[in-house]
Amino acid sequence: MDNNIFHAVPLAPNQPNKAEVIQALSASLADHLQLELPVIQEALLARERLGGTVLTAGIATPHATVDRDTPVYVAISCLPQPILTWRDMDDNPIHLLITFVVPENVSPTAPAVIKLKQFFRCLAQGAFVEMLSQSDTETAALALITHKLEEI
Amino acid sequence: MTDQKTRDLLTYLSTNSGFFTSKELAEVLNVSPKTIQRLVPKINAAAGDLLVVSEKGRGYRLNYELYLLRRDRVMTTNDSSAYDRQLGVLRELLLTSPNSVRIDRLFDQYYVGESVIQGDERKIETILKPYQLKLIREHRFLRIAGQEKDIRDALMELILKVDKESDLLTMQAGADQSSADVRFALTQMTVAEKMLKAIMPYPYNVNFFGHIYILLNRTRRGVKLSLRNEIAGQLTTDIAKNPEIYSVCVQIVTNIENYLHATVASDEVYYLFEYLISSRISNFGIESAEKDTAMQISRRYVELVNAELHLSIPQTAMVTELNRHVLPMLNRLKNSIRLSNALLNEIEMEYGKLLAGVTHANLVIATEFKLPPISKDEAGFITLYFAKYMEMHQDKTRILIICTTGIGTSELIAAKIQKELPNVTIVDVVSNLNLEAQLNRTPNVDLLISTIPLKNSFGLPSVLVSAVFTKQDKEKVQRVMNGD
């Protein structure tokens, strides 16, 4: 079984706004996870309607809980151009997406869930968030994340 | 060129996460543990920061993020033989300070030319900078200018390799390989403890050991420091109140004279006395004219921290215990003696809010009682007294953190709350879909903190916060906790 939950999911350049980014993300995730596009897209949008998922340093963490049998999946996407109309808590345009999908009935003690929790705890560390934000490519961001999680 | 050992160590640490003891690293790199202990400060000096972090009881690990930034600098500038030479010259200068040393005598054994000497001087200046010390060249002489306490810090860390992570047990364990001076200084610690029938705990013992070692080497070089006029009168009073401690100092000076077959400068016994009365000695009451002031200061700490953090710690519960730290701390402040706090980072992470409160109290107290600035290391020690009380007595607010998954942002918020709100216990982190079930399992929850609006808060107070738990979020939570 593949224990790696983090994946590089590059998006096509020139997404002009949040809605189109979510749409492009949904299409990629549906493709990777072999799920129906509307299931992912509606779940991501539903979460966004409840309240923003932005952090700081130009990072956003859209996420979706889906009623499907799917693995925990975290997609890392570096946007070639920041989305000027989608801003983080410090008013920086969003340029790095950490999107995750979890199945509705996932066990809280599943190794993938524990790894995801550990990762989000790391996002409480300002220095790590800054380093992550400076990643130019998905590969660089993934390397940082892997190393950080190995330190724990 | 970087030496191979440095490359090997950094490569190993960068490809293996976690902590490794010097013994483990020594086995991997096929060198001695002492070599690892010597190599780490060299690498950190070249990096200009703590690239290889050491923690007591855990060993060494790489600061990976810093490594990514400074890798090139360390890999290209650390010339081992040059660093050893620079450290040797620096040792001589520090131990001879405030006196000057002839440049040819300093470099005689290294057979190097003027350009190398000038390069070494620049490097030594860089090494000294963090200690607020300056290298002064006057004709063909060099000397180090700066305050005595800074010279001691540099000697302890650069020459003796005694840093915040060192403890005397480790040093005792390694004493067989150490110089006779180190073994002698360690023995004097035992002499002091036996005469006082008491224990000098960490980190006071490390400080005292360092002082004896430096005294030995300065005596050998004929360096004499005069007692500062402003403290001479006060010392006489303190000696009269603490004859047992003074006897220990006289005995240690006698032992040093026998060991060196040389006379120790007469004022050194007073410096030794300053160190001992500035230490916390378990089961031994230090008498001081400052006793009443120390008690007032201890009370003021409790008042100020209570006010700053909206706490209600009773004076009676803490003052006596806190005073055991404050009394020797006053002596340390008076005598410009620094006490490193190995746990400062952990204290900051675990009790950040409390530490900030104590640090603020330090400013107020230093002003009110006309004291020199009280260091963050001291603030860390004092914070632990408050933390201990709060852990034992305080009823914490029990909170449940909620987001849509119970996995993502709520974990981020939990990590921040743990750091910033010492008065709360996080009962659990859950999805909004499981909130009712969770409350049935753990009914004694005081407050809900959520990243999404809750349709039903089940009669409990709730606070909506952002995914990054900003300062404003923290204030909102505190207001609700305070019933505002």
Interface residues (C-beta under 8 A of the other chain):
Chain A: R47 L50 G51 G52 T53 V54 L55 T56 T61 H63 T65 M89 F100 V102 E104 V106 P108 V113 L116 K117 F120 R121 L123 A124 Q125 A127 F128 M131 H147 K148 E150 E151
Chain B: S17 G18 R61 Y64 E65 L68 T404 T405 G406 I407 G408 T409 S410 E411 L412 I413 A414 A415 K416 K419 V429 S431 L433 T451 I452 P453 L464 S466 A467 V468 F469 T470
